[in-house]
Every structure is written in structure tokens, then in C-alpha cells.
Amino acid sequence: MRISRSTGYGILAVGYIGKHQDKPIILSQSIAKEYNIPLEYLLKILQQMVRANILRSKRGPRGGFSLARSIKKINMLQIIEAVEGPMISQLDLKELAPKEKFGTKAEQIYEKALASARAVFEKAKISDIL
């Protein structure tokens, strides 16, 4: 499991927008400036969040971003998967070496660890972090 810098930026952006919920729209430039994130890079991440229904975007001179739902209903797993894709096992040791018991056992351990990580990230609501 690898969580990229892009995901970190996504978490920061959602947190920033959640922290400033009193404002109807948050400019991407404000987030980029606050955390020293290249604007074009941040915009791509924010669009991934829009596609995942975590954020809403509004175009135009008064445009920007807002939360698509309550911060109590947004968790870290949703942000991670919006940027990285589904958090799933891709070892396939059972298929690569079906006669090897250690391969099957190793894959079971990996799947258990992955399920635990998913559960921790899913439980971590943005509202609790803020």
C-alpha cells in the first residue's frame, strides 16, 4: 500500500475547505498558497474530489470549491480512493503459485492488514480530524 503526496494534498485541501465552511466558496489559489502546492497540480486533485462527490466546484470569476456533503460524512478512505483508486489487494499469490501454502498464507495476511488499514481510514472522519 502506497499513499502518495497527491493524496496528502487532497486531505489538506478537504481539511482546509472544511475548516472554512463559513465561506460559501473557497478559491483553489487560497489552498495552494496556504500549503505551497503548485496550483495546476492541486486543481487536478480537486477535480478528482469533485468526481468522487467529496467536493463541488463552481466555475467562473466567483467560482471555487465547497464540500459536497457534511464533513461528518467524509472520511480519509474516500479521499485516498478518490486520488489513488480503490484500496484493494493485487498480490495474486494464490494464482501465481497455487501449490505453495506459504503464498496463500502470505496473501491472507496481506489482505487482513489491508482490511485493517481500510477500516482505520474509513473510521477517520474529517470532522474528527478538524
PyMOL commands that set and color helices and strands:
alter all, ss='L'
color gray80, all
select helices_A, chain A and resi 5-19+28-35+39-51+71-73+76-84+93-96+101-123+126-129
alter helices_A, ss='H'
color red, helices_A
select strands_A, chain A and resi 55-58+64-67
alter strands_A, ss='S'
color yellow, strands_A
deselect
rebuild
show_as cartoon
